[in-house]
Amino acid sequence: MNTYTAMVAAQVGNSSRLIKTQVRAASAGEAKWLLQAVYGFHAIASFPTQEREVLTTEEAATQPVTPEQQRIASLKTAKDRAGDALKAEHDRQKKQNAMKTLRSLPVTPSS
């Protein structure tokens, strides 16, 4: 899929304006057909032109990750999840012991 840009005539009341419109399609012909289907046959003011996809410097600078790097990242993520699960379990057990202690205390009427 490519992005195509075309000028479309939009009419509101008695005034008409040309509006730059983008559409994603497989070809310029398909883009024109889609625009005609949406805006009308005579609304297309210019033939769709393909927009160039420009990579940002950050996207261009990043190298593809090797399988070894992916495995290391996956293991680090699993380690972090296991640490979070361990902390949650410790907290749950502490809370359970505290509740058990509170239940074992004798209840005395306050009045």
URQUI-V860826 format. One line per field, one symbol per residue. phi: phi as a letter, one per 40 degrees, with the letter a starting at -180 (. if undefined). burial: b if it has 16 or more other ideal C-beta (glycine too) atoms within 10 Angstrom, else e. A space follows every 50 residues. Layout:
phi=???
burial=???
//
This chain:
phi=.bbbbacbcbbbgccbbcbcbbabacacccccccccccbhcccccaccbc cccbccccccccccccdccccccccccccccccccccccdcccccccccc cccccccbccc
burial=ebebebbbeeeeeeeeeeeebebebeeeebbbebbeeebeeebbbeebee eeeeeeeeeeeeeeeeeeeeeeeeeeeeeeeeeeeeeeeeeeeeeeeeee eeeeeeeeeee
//
